[in-house]
Amino acid sequence: MANVLVVHGPNLDLLGTREPEIYGRVTLQEINQRLQEEAKQLGLEVRFFQSNHEGEIVEAIHEARGWADAIVINPAAFTHYSISIRDALEAVQVPVVEVHLSNIHAREPFRSRSVIAGIARGQISGFGVGSYLLGLRAASIVVSEPRA
């Protein structure tokens, strides 16, 4: 069974009430529950981590080294400038799938730049909770690929 770490960045703990016209009314707990159900169907073991603090996210990524086969991350605002999260993701040497609830490319110009995208296997955005579910499916595909 493959192991996947799902990382939720800053302000995602406010989902359900924070700008529902952009992010919807689904809570983070509901997203995690849906991901847990999807993980069971895909034969994955999934762990969740959320923080509003960049350093804590870096530490969680470091702790995933050695047990995680893939990381699905919604870096939220850190998407646009956190080189430390990018470097941590690159350092653990596991496939990364970047996800976003909203379409970051259809919003304010500063949101379309992702410092994570260049080291991720792929980016999925704009499908609400579906972005996370598709991201987990993508992680499942990546971990099942033969290693070179």
VMD Tcl script that draws the C-alpha trace (Angstrom):
set ca {
  {0.00 0.00 0.00}
  {1.41 3.39 -1.00}
  {1.56 6.28 1.46}
  {0.49 9.82 0.53}
  {0.87 12.99 2.55}
  {-1.78 15.64 1.90}
  {-0.66 19.11 2.92}
  {-3.09 22.01 3.33}
  {-1.58 25.48 3.51}
  {-2.59 28.68 5.27}
  {-6.20 29.73 5.77}
  {-7.55 26.42 4.52}
  {-8.66 25.69 8.08}
  {-11.30 28.38 7.43}
  {-12.85 26.59 4.45}
  {-16.61 26.53 4.50}
  {-16.83 30.12 5.73}
  {-13.92 31.89 4.01}
  {-14.97 33.47 0.72}
  {-17.46 30.71 -0.17}
  {-18.07 32.32 -3.57}
  {-14.46 31.40 -4.44}
  {-13.68 28.35 -2.29}
  {-17.14 26.85 -1.75}
  {-18.84 25.81 1.46}
  {-17.05 22.50 2.00}
  {-14.98 22.41 5.18}
  {-11.44 21.11 5.46}
  {-12.72 18.23 7.57}
  {-15.15 17.29 4.79}
  {-12.35 17.44 2.20}
  {-10.21 15.15 4.34}
  {-13.11 12.75 4.79}
  {-13.69 12.59 1.02}
  {-9.96 12.07 0.46}
  {-9.91 9.28 3.03}
  {-12.77 7.53 1.23}
  {-11.04 7.98 -2.14}
  {-7.75 6.71 -0.70}
  {-9.42 3.48 0.45}
  {-10.78 2.89 -3.06}
  {-7.33 3.55 -4.54}
  {-5.51 1.35 -2.04}
  {-3.61 4.26 -0.52}
  {-2.77 5.18 3.05}
  {-3.20 8.93 3.48}
  {-2.11 11.34 6.22}
  {-3.23 14.95 6.50}
  {-1.43 18.07 7.67}
  {-2.61 21.68 7.78}
  {-0.77 24.73 9.03}
  {-0.83 28.47 8.69}
  {2.92 28.53 9.35}
  {5.50 28.05 6.63}
  {8.11 26.41 8.88}
  {5.62 23.86 10.18}
  {4.78 22.87 6.61}
  {8.49 22.50 5.83}
  {8.89 20.27 8.91}
  {5.91 18.10 7.92}
  {7.40 17.64 4.46}
  {10.75 16.69 6.00}
  {9.02 14.16 8.27}
  {7.40 12.58 5.21}
  {10.82 11.63 3.93}
  {11.22 7.90 4.22}
  {7.54 6.98 4.50}
  {5.63 9.02 1.88}
  {5.51 7.74 -1.68}
  {3.89 10.97 -2.89}
  {2.75 14.36 -1.63}
  {-0.42 16.17 -2.63}
  {-0.15 19.81 -1.62}
  {-2.35 22.87 -1.68}
  {0.23 25.46 -0.65}
  {-2.45 28.19 -0.73}
  {-0.83 31.64 -0.46}
  {2.61 30.02 -0.13}
  {2.19 28.89 -3.75}
  {3.36 32.24 -4.99}
  {6.51 32.85 -2.98}
  {7.63 30.07 -0.63}
  {10.99 28.93 -1.86}
  {11.48 27.08 1.45}
  {8.43 24.88 0.81}
  {9.55 24.35 -2.78}
  {13.04 23.36 -1.62}
  {11.63 20.99 1.02}
  {9.41 19.29 -1.56}
  {12.36 18.90 -3.90}
  {14.62 17.62 -1.11}
  {12.38 14.71 -0.05}
  {12.57 13.29 -3.57}
  {9.02 11.99 -3.85}
  {6.50 12.93 -6.55}
  {4.49 16.08 -5.81}
  {1.03 16.96 -7.10}
  {-0.01 20.59 -6.60}
  {-3.73 21.26 -6.16}
  {-5.91 24.35 -5.78}
  {-9.64 24.69 -5.17}
  {-9.93 27.74 -7.42}
  {-8.40 28.30 -10.83}
  {-5.34 30.31 -9.82}
  {-4.76 31.28 -13.46}
  {-8.16 32.96 -13.75}
  {-7.79 35.15 -10.66}
  {-5.58 38.11 -9.77}
  {-2.36 38.16 -11.81}
  {-0.12 37.52 -8.78}
  {-1.96 34.25 -8.09}
  {-1.07 32.73 -11.46}
  {2.61 32.34 -10.54}
  {3.49 29.15 -8.70}
  {6.99 28.52 -7.41}
  {5.92 24.91 -6.72}
  {4.80 24.05 -10.26}
  {8.32 23.68 -11.59}
  {9.10 20.74 -9.30}
  {5.60 19.17 -9.27}
  {4.60 16.26 -11.49}
  {1.48 18.24 -12.25}
  {-0.94 20.93 -11.10}
  {-4.72 20.62 -10.82}
  {-6.79 23.73 -10.12}
  {-10.29 25.09 -10.45}
  {-12.38 22.03 -9.59}
  {-13.09 22.71 -5.93}
  {-12.90 19.53 -3.86}
  {-12.50 17.69 -7.15}
  {-9.02 19.18 -7.47}
  {-7.98 17.31 -4.34}
  {-9.65 14.08 -5.48}
  {-8.01 14.31 -8.90}
  {-4.71 15.11 -7.22}
  {-4.97 11.98 -5.11}
  {-5.77 9.93 -8.22}
  {-2.76 11.47 -9.95}
  {-0.59 10.53 -6.96}
  {-1.93 6.98 -7.18}
  {-0.93 6.79 -10.84}
  {2.52 8.20 -10.15}
  {3.29 5.78 -7.32}
  {2.22 2.81 -9.44}
  {4.61 3.72 -12.27}
  {7.69 1.54 -12.57}
  {10.76 3.24 -11.17}
  {13.68 3.86 -13.51}
}
mol new
graphics top color blue
foreach p $ca { graphics top sphere $p radius 0.5 }
foreach p [lrange $ca 0 end-1] q [lrange $ca 1 end] { graphics top cylinder $p $q radius 0.2 }
display resetview
